[in-house]
């Protein structure tokens, strides 16, 4: 019974990790498409937002895989490594979510650089 559970856990964890990797690849391709379509503008916030959202979703799957793998932990050093990896992924998730909210505050579909910055830098507002 223990062997069946360990095998099932490893397959589920690998599947979640593969899903996370696929999400990173898809969001990278989507961001590259936006980057090329908009004329290689390095200050395009839509590209950054697309990548940040993809990484955030991917980290969710990778963290779920780590949680599933925690079922098989049998030694304290392995547990410490797992907790460290999970803590790093949770920290990255919070940083990415903060970054996404910052991008969404200034992002506007009409102004890929950000409507806030367009208004701030426009000559008519510099009276």
N, CA, C and O atoms as a DFTB+ gen file, in Angstrom:
508 C
 N C O
     1  1       0.827      -1.204       0.000
     2  2       0.000       0.000       0.000
     3  2       0.865       1.259       0.000
     4  3       0.549       2.225      -0.695
     5  1       1.953       1.257       0.774
     6  2       2.839       2.421       0.843
     7  2       3.504       2.677      -0.505
     8  3       3.690       3.827      -0.904
     9  1       3.861       1.607      -1.198
    10  2       4.486       1.771      -2.517
    11  2       3.523       2.393      -3.521
    12  3       3.921       3.210      -4.352
    13  1       2.263       2.003      -3.439
    14  2       1.255       2.562      -4.348
    15  2       1.084       4.057      -4.090
    16  3       0.999       4.852      -5.026
    17  1       1.034       4.430      -2.818
    18  2       0.877       5.842      -2.461
    19  2       2.090       6.644      -2.917
    20  3       1.938       7.731      -3.473
    21  1       3.302       6.118      -2.687
    22  2       4.512       6.828      -3.109
    23  2       4.554       6.988      -4.624
    24  3       4.937       8.045      -5.125
    25  1       4.169       5.962      -5.347
    26  2       4.149       6.038      -6.808
    27  2       3.122       7.059      -7.276
    28  3       3.408       7.874      -8.154
    29  1       1.932       7.017      -6.695
    30  2       0.873       7.959      -7.053
    31  2       1.296       9.393      -6.743
    32  3       1.091      10.295      -7.557
    33  1       1.884       9.602      -5.568
    34  2       2.323      10.940      -5.170
    35  2       3.391      11.464      -6.131
    36  3       3.352      12.628      -6.528
    37  1       4.334      10.616      -6.500
    38  2       5.388      11.081      -7.404
    39  2       4.824      11.431      -8.784
    40  3       5.240      12.420      -9.387
    41  1       3.876      10.626      -9.291
    42  2       3.263      10.935     -10.581
    43  2       2.454      12.226     -10.532
    44  3       2.510      13.031     -11.462
    45  1       1.709      12.425      -9.458
    46  2       0.914      13.649      -9.318
    47  2       1.844      14.869      -9.226
    48  3       1.592      15.895      -9.857
    49  1       2.908      14.748      -8.444
    50  2       3.845      15.862      -8.297
    51  2       4.521      16.182      -9.632
    52  3       4.644      17.352      -9.994
    53  1       4.954      15.172     -10.353
    54  2       5.581      15.403     -11.659
    55  2       4.594      16.029     -12.631
    56  3       4.964      16.911     -13.407
    57  1       3.353      15.587     -12.600
    58  2       2.335      16.166     -13.489
    59  2       2.127      17.648     -13.174
    60  3       2.030      18.470     -14.085
    61  1       2.058      17.988     -11.887
    62  2       1.886      19.396     -11.510
    63  2       3.095      20.227     -11.906
    64  3       2.946      21.372     -12.333
    65  1       4.288      19.666     -11.770
    66  2       5.485      20.393     -12.181
    67  2       5.504      20.607     -13.691
    68  3       5.903      21.675     -14.157
    69  1       5.083      19.617     -14.451
    70  2       5.030      19.757     -15.905
    71  2       4.005      20.816     -16.303
    72  3       4.245      21.606     -17.217
    73  1       2.861      20.830     -15.615
    74  2       1.847      21.855     -15.880
    75  2       2.423      23.242     -15.607
    76  3       2.206      24.171     -16.385
    77  1       3.154      23.380     -14.507
    78  2       3.790      24.661     -14.183
    79  2       4.773      25.097     -15.256
    80  3       4.812      26.271     -15.624
    81  1       5.568      24.162     -15.761
    82  2       6.531      24.479     -16.817
    83  2       5.811      24.869     -18.104
    84  3       6.225      25.806     -18.787
    85  1       4.741      24.160     -18.437
    86  2       3.972      24.479     -19.641
    87  2       3.369      25.880     -19.533
    88  3       3.348      26.620     -20.516
    89  1       2.884      26.244     -18.357
    90  2       2.320      27.585     -18.162
    91  2       3.391      28.650     -18.361
    92  3       3.123      29.685     -18.971
    93  1       4.590      28.413     -17.859
    94  2       5.683      29.367     -18.053
    95  2       5.990      29.520     -19.544
    96  3       6.168      30.636     -20.030
    97  1       6.052      28.408     -20.264
    98  2       6.349      28.452     -21.695
    99  2       5.257      29.209     -22.454
   100  3       5.556      30.059     -23.293
   101  1       4.000      28.901     -22.158
   102  2       2.887      29.556     -22.857
   103  2       2.858      31.054     -22.563
   104  3       2.660      31.856     -23.475
   105  1       3.053      31.442     -21.304
   106  2       3.034      32.871     -20.981
   107  2       4.232      33.583     -21.600
   108  3       4.121      34.746     -21.987
   109  1       5.369      32.910     -21.699
   110  2       6.519      33.506     -22.368
   111  2       6.270      33.716     -23.851
   112  3       6.632      34.755     -24.403
   113  1       5.657      32.739     -24.496
   114  2       5.327      32.869     -25.922
   115  2       4.297      33.979     -26.134
   116  3       4.409      34.766     -27.074
   117  1       3.299      34.035     -25.258
   118  2       2.269      35.080     -25.371
   119  2       2.882      36.470     -25.170
   120  3       2.554      37.407     -25.898
   121  1       3.772      36.599     -24.183
   122  2       4.428      37.887     -23.940
   123  2       5.326      38.265     -25.114
   124  3       5.390      39.436     -25.488
   125  1       6.017      37.292     -25.699
   126  2       6.854      37.560     -26.865
   127  2       6.006      38.024     -28.042
   128  3       6.399      38.931     -28.775
   129  1       4.842      37.403     -28.222
   130  2       3.929      37.823     -29.293
   131  2       3.492      39.269     -29.092
   132  3       3.495      40.057     -30.038
   133  1       3.114      39.621     -27.864
   134  2       2.694      40.998     -27.564
   135  2       3.855      41.960     -27.800
   136  3       3.670      43.042     -28.358
   137  1       5.043      41.564     -27.375
   138  2       6.237      42.388     -27.522
   139  2       6.535      42.666     -28.997
   140  3       6.836      43.800     -29.370
   141  1       6.450      41.636     -29.827
   142  2       6.711      41.793     -31.264
   143  2       5.594      42.588     -31.928
   144  3       5.851      43.472     -32.745
   145  1       4.335      42.263     -31.567
   146  2       3.173      42.937     -32.175
   147  2       3.183      44.436     -31.902
   148  3       2.788      45.224     -32.761
   149  1       3.630      44.835     -30.719
   150  2       3.631      46.250     -30.352
   151  2       4.908      46.977     -30.764
   152  3       5.127      48.117     -30.354
   153  1       5.741      46.342     -31.557
   154  2       6.894      47.032     -32.120
   155  2       8.128      47.061     -31.245
   156  3       8.871      48.041     -31.280
   157  1       8.373      46.029     -30.464
   158  2       9.591      45.904     -29.652
   159  2       9.777      47.067     -28.679
   160  3      10.888      47.563     -28.491
   161  1       8.684      47.489     -28.071
   162  2       8.754      48.563     -27.074
   163  2       9.127      47.954     -25.731
   164  3       8.374      47.154     -25.175
   165  1      10.288      48.332     -25.211
   166  2      10.776      47.747     -23.975
   167  2      10.045      48.257     -22.740
   168  3      10.172      47.668     -21.666
   169  1       9.296      49.321     -22.868
   170  2       8.551      49.857     -21.726
   171  2       7.084      49.444     -21.751
   172  3       6.256      50.069     -21.088
   173  1       6.754      48.400     -22.508
   174  2       5.374      47.938     -22.648
   175  2       4.983      47.130     -21.410
   176  3       5.523      46.049     -21.174
   177  1       4.058      47.648     -20.634
   178  2       3.667      46.993     -19.386
   179  2       2.800      45.770     -19.619
   180  3       2.695      44.920     -18.735
   181  1       2.174      45.656     -20.785
   182  2       1.368      44.471     -21.088
   183  2       2.242      43.224     -21.114
   184  3       1.821      42.156     -20.671
   185  1       3.454      43.360     -21.633
   186  2       4.387      42.234     -21.688
   187  2       4.768      41.810     -20.272
   188  3       4.736      40.625     -19.943
   189  1       5.123      42.775     -19.448
   190  2       5.507      42.472     -18.064
   191  2       4.361      41.852     -17.283
   192  3       4.567      40.929     -16.495
   193  1       3.151      42.360     -17.500
   194  2       1.982      41.833     -16.799
   195  2       1.694      40.401     -17.235
   196  3       1.359      39.560     -16.401
   197  1       1.817      40.116     -18.515
   198  2       1.575      38.763     -19.024
   199  2       2.562      37.770     -18.413
   200  3       2.173      36.682     -17.988
   201  1       3.831      38.147     -18.372
   202  2       4.842      37.265     -17.791
   203  2       4.606      37.081     -16.297
   204  3       4.692      35.963     -15.788
   205  1       4.309      38.175     -15.589
   206  2       4.099      38.087     -14.144
   207  2       2.895      37.205     -13.805
   208  3       2.954      36.413     -12.865
   209  1       1.814      37.336     -14.561
   210  2       0.631      36.506     -14.303
   211  2       0.924      35.038     -14.583
   212  3       0.485      34.165     -13.834
   213  1       1.661      34.756     -15.656
   214  2       2.024      33.372     -15.969
   215  2       2.924      32.766     -14.908
   216  3       2.734      31.617     -14.509
   217  1       3.904      33.534     -14.448
   218  2       4.793      33.033     -13.400
   219  2       4.041      32.801     -12.095
   220  3       4.298      31.828     -11.386
   221  1       3.113      33.699     -11.783
   222  2       2.332      33.537     -10.559
   223  2       1.495      32.263     -10.605
   224  3       1.451      31.511      -9.631
   225  1       0.835      32.020     -11.727
   226  2       0.023      30.809     -11.849
   227  2       0.909      29.563     -11.820
   228  3       0.563      28.555     -11.205
   229  1       2.042      29.649     -12.487
   230  2       2.964      28.521     -12.513
   231  2       3.486      28.201     -11.107
   232  3       3.583      27.035     -10.723
   233  1       3.815      29.233     -10.357
   234  2       4.292      29.007      -8.996
   235  2       3.238      28.327      -8.130
   236  3       3.576      27.564      -7.225
   237  1       1.977      28.596      -8.397
   238  2       0.909      27.909      -7.669
   239  2       0.960      26.407      -7.905
   240  3       0.836      25.624      -6.963
   241  1       1.142      26.002      -9.157
   242  2       1.239      24.573      -9.453
   243  2       2.511      23.967      -8.877
   244  3       2.492      22.848      -8.363
   245  1       3.619      24.707      -8.963
   246  2       4.873      24.177      -8.425
   247  2       4.812      24.043      -6.901
   248  3       5.363      23.100      -6.333
   249  1       4.145      24.982      -6.253
   250  2       3.970      24.890      -4.803
   251  2       3.070      23.715      -4.442
   252  3       3.318      23.028      -3.452
   253  1       2.033      23.480      -5.233
   254  2       1.167      22.319      -4.994
   255  2       1.958      21.019      -5.137
   256  3       1.738      20.073      -4.382
   257  1       2.866      20.972      -6.092
   258  2       3.704      19.784      -6.255
   259  2       4.588      19.570      -5.029
   260  3       4.775      18.436      -4.587
   261  1       5.126      20.650      -4.483
   262  2       5.958      20.525      -3.270
   263  2       5.130      20.037      -2.078
   264  3       5.607      19.248      -1.263
   265  1       3.907      20.507      -1.988
   266  2       3.035      20.074      -0.887
   267  2       2.724      18.585      -1.027
   268  3       2.733      17.841      -0.046
   269  1       2.448      18.162      -2.264
   270  2       2.174      16.742      -2.487
   271  2       3.410      15.904      -2.158
   272  3       3.290      14.824      -1.580
   273  1       4.593      16.395      -2.523
   274  2       5.824      15.661      -2.220
   275  2       6.110      15.579      -0.718
   276  3       6.839      14.694      -0.268
   277  1       5.535      16.501       0.052
   278  2       5.767      16.485       1.492
   279  2       5.200      15.228       2.144
   280  3       5.585      14.889       3.263
   281  1       4.295      14.537       1.463
   282  2       3.734      13.299       1.992
   283  2       4.810      12.234       2.130
   284  3       4.749      11.392       3.027
   285  1       5.803      12.273       1.234
   286  2       6.826      11.232       1.211
   287  2       8.056      11.557       2.067
   288  3       8.986      10.752       2.120
   289  1       8.082      12.702       2.729
   290  2       9.243      13.104       3.526
   291  2       9.365      12.193       4.740
   292  3       8.410      11.978       5.487
   293  1      10.579      11.665       4.911
   294  2      10.802      10.762       6.042
   295  2      11.917      11.214       6.971
   296  3      12.049      10.680       8.072
   297  1      12.725      12.188       6.554
   298  2      13.827      12.652       7.392
   299  2      13.726      14.155       7.603
   300  3      13.131      14.873       6.799
   301  1      14.316      14.614       8.697
   302  2      14.277      16.033       9.032
   303  2      15.047      16.885       8.018
   304  3      14.540      17.937       7.627
   305  1      16.246      16.486       7.569
   306  2      16.926      17.318       6.561
   307  2      16.114      17.491       5.269
   308  3      16.097      18.575       4.686
   309  1      15.448      16.431       4.829
   310  2      14.604      16.554       3.642
   311  2      13.429      17.496       3.899
   312  3      13.027      18.251       3.014
   313  1      12.888      17.448       5.102
   314  2      11.797      18.343       5.467
   315  2      12.263      19.799       5.469
   316  3      11.535      20.686       5.024
   317  1      13.467      20.041       5.968
   318  2      14.009      21.403       5.993
   319  2      14.186      21.940       4.575
   320  3      13.863      23.095       4.296
   321  1      14.698      21.098       3.686
   322  2      14.855      21.506       2.284
   323  2      13.491      21.807       1.670
   324  3      13.330      22.814       0.980
   325  1      12.525      20.953       1.912
   326  2      11.187      21.153       1.365
   327  2      10.559      22.444       1.881
   328  3       9.955      23.191       1.111
   329  1      10.697      22.707       3.172
   330  2      10.142      23.929       3.753
   331  2      10.830      25.154       3.153
   332  3      10.179      26.163       2.882
   333  1      12.144      25.068       2.946
   334  2      12.874      26.178       2.329
   335  2      12.394      26.461       0.912
   336  3      12.174      27.616       0.546
   337  1      12.231      25.410       0.118
   338  2      11.746      25.574      -1.254
   339  2      10.331      26.140      -1.253
   340  3      10.021      27.043      -2.031
   341  1       9.485      25.619      -0.396
   342  2       8.108      26.110      -0.321
   343  2       8.076      27.577       0.110
   344  3       7.297      28.364      -0.427
   345  1       8.917      27.944       1.076
   346  2       8.956      29.333       1.538
   347  2       9.406      30.270       0.417
   348  3       8.851      31.357       0.256
   349  1      10.405      29.854      -0.352
   350  2      10.850      30.665      -1.483
   351  2       9.743      30.838      -2.513
   352  3       9.547      31.932      -3.043
   353  1       9.027      29.771      -2.794
   354  2       7.954      29.855      -3.791
   355  2       6.793      30.701      -3.309
   356  3       6.190      31.435      -4.093
   357  1       6.474      30.606      -2.023
   358  2       5.408      31.454      -1.469
   359  2       5.841      32.915      -1.508
   360  3       5.051      33.787      -1.867
   361  1       7.088      33.185      -1.143
   362  2       7.598      34.558      -1.206
   363  2       7.567      35.112      -2.612
   364  3       7.163      36.257      -2.819
   365  1       7.985      34.321      -3.579
   366  2       7.938      34.755      -4.976
   367  2       6.510      35.009      -5.431
   368  3       6.250      35.947      -6.185
   369  1       5.590      34.178      -4.974
   370  2       4.185      34.368      -5.340
   371  2       3.669      35.701      -4.821
   372  3       2.988      36.422      -5.550
   373  1       3.982      36.044      -3.571
   374  2       3.524      37.317      -3.025
   375  2       4.163      38.500      -3.751
   376  3       3.494      39.502      -4.003
   377  1       5.443      38.396      -4.086
   378  2       6.105      39.471      -4.825
   379  2       5.466      39.642      -6.201
   380  3       5.222      40.767      -6.640
   381  1       5.196      38.533      -6.880
   382  2       4.571      38.610      -8.197
   383  2       3.156      39.180      -8.118
   384  3       2.760      39.968      -8.976
   385  1       2.399      38.792      -7.105
   386  2       1.046      39.341      -6.959
   387  2       1.081      40.837      -6.688
   388  3       0.236      41.577      -7.190
   389  1       2.057      41.291      -5.893
   390  2       2.212      42.718      -5.652
   391  2       2.558      43.424      -6.961
   392  3       2.007      44.483      -7.264
   393  1       3.472      42.836      -7.736
   394  2       3.869      43.411      -9.011
   395  2       2.683      43.469      -9.981
   396  3       2.510      44.457     -10.695
   397  1       1.882      42.428     -10.003
   398  2       0.710      42.399     -10.881
   399  2      -0.262      43.515     -10.505
   400  3      -0.785      44.195     -11.388
   401  1      -0.509      43.713      -9.221
   402  2      -1.430      44.785      -8.814
   403  2      -0.865      46.151      -9.186
   404  3      -1.627      47.047      -9.548
   405  1       0.453      46.332      -9.106
   406  2       1.057      47.599      -9.497
   407  2       0.902      47.834     -10.999
   408  3       0.603      48.948     -11.429
   409  1       1.106      46.781     -11.797
   410  2       0.933      46.900     -13.244
   411  2      -0.516      47.200     -13.592
   412  3      -0.791      48.031     -14.457
   413  1      -1.447      46.524     -12.919
   414  2      -2.859      46.718     -13.236
   415  2      -3.344      48.111     -12.866
   416  3      -4.305      48.605     -13.455
   417  1      -2.695      48.754     -11.900
   418  2      -3.083      50.112     -11.531
   419  2      -2.807      51.093     -12.659
   420  3      -3.564      52.042     -12.868
   421  1      -1.721      50.860     -13.384
   422  2      -1.336      51.826     -14.407
   423  2      -1.625      51.353     -15.824
   424  3      -1.577      52.156     -16.756
   425  1      -1.922      50.086     -16.010
   426  2      -2.110      49.546     -17.350
   427  2      -3.472      49.917     -17.905
   428  3      -4.491      49.843     -17.219
   429  1      -3.458      50.307     -19.137
   430  2      -4.671      50.616     -19.871
   431  2      -4.479      50.065     -21.273
   432  3      -3.391      50.187     -21.835
   433  1      -5.496      49.470     -21.844
   434  2      -5.364      48.861     -23.170
   435  2      -5.008      49.897     -24.246
   436  3      -4.334      49.564     -25.220
   437  1      -5.450      51.136     -24.079
   438  2      -5.142      52.177     -25.055
   439  2      -3.712      52.697     -24.912
   440  3      -3.143      53.237     -25.860
   441  1      -3.144      52.530     -23.730
   442  2      -1.787      53.006     -23.463
   443  2      -0.972      51.854     -22.867
   444  3      -0.917      51.721     -21.644
   445  1      -0.336      51.017     -23.701
   446  2       0.404      49.867     -23.174
   447  2       1.499      50.250     -22.182
   448  3       1.865      49.456     -21.315
   449  1       2.019      51.469     -22.313
   450  2       3.030      51.899     -21.345
   451  2       2.393      52.210     -20.002
   452  3       3.060      52.168     -18.969
   453  1       1.109      52.520     -20.013
   454  2       0.393      52.838     -18.786
   455  2      -0.238      54.211     -18.878
   456  3       0.455      55.198     -19.125
   457  1      -1.525      54.284     -18.687
   458  2      -2.250      55.548     -18.799
   459  2      -1.769      56.541     -17.749
   460  3      -1.740      57.743     -18.010
   461  1      -1.394      56.067     -16.578
   462  2      -0.929      56.955     -15.518
   463  2       0.310      57.720     -15.971
   464  3       0.408      58.930     -15.765
   465  1       1.248      57.018     -16.585
   466  2       2.476      57.664     -17.025
   467  2       2.246      58.557     -18.227
   468  3       2.913      59.581     -18.373
   469  1       1.303      58.180     -19.098
   470  2       0.979      59.019     -20.249
   471  2       0.421      60.357     -19.767
   472  3       0.776      61.405     -20.306
   473  1      -0.447      60.329     -18.759
   474  2      -1.029      61.561     -18.232
   475  2       0.031      62.394     -17.519
   476  3       0.039      63.620     -17.624
   477  1       0.904      61.740     -16.809
   478  2       1.925      62.428     -16.033
   479  2       2.951      63.106     -16.942
   480  3       3.461      64.177     -16.614
   481  1       3.251      62.482     -18.082
   482  2       4.279      63.005     -18.966
   483  2       3.748      63.874     -20.097
   484  3       4.532      64.471     -20.834
   485  1       2.430      63.954     -20.247
   486  2       1.890      64.722     -21.369
   487  2       2.147      66.204     -21.153
   488  3       2.108      66.676     -20.017
   489  1       2.415      66.961     -22.245
   490  2       2.741      68.385     -22.127
   491  2       1.610      69.232     -21.568
   492  3       1.867      70.239     -20.907
   493  1       0.347      68.842     -21.822
   494  2      -0.748      69.685     -21.341
   495  2      -0.898      69.644     -19.821
   496  3      -1.523      70.533     -19.242
   497  1      -0.329      68.617     -19.159
   498  2      -0.399      68.548     -17.703
   499  2       0.785      69.268     -17.038
   500  3       0.804      69.414     -15.816
   501  1       1.753      69.712     -17.813
   502  2       2.927      70.391     -17.272
   503  2       2.773      71.906     -17.396
   504  3       3.630      72.561     -17.990
   505  1       1.733      72.455     -16.863
   506  2       1.465      73.901     -16.958
   507  2       2.280      74.689     -15.990
   508  3       2.171      75.914     -15.945
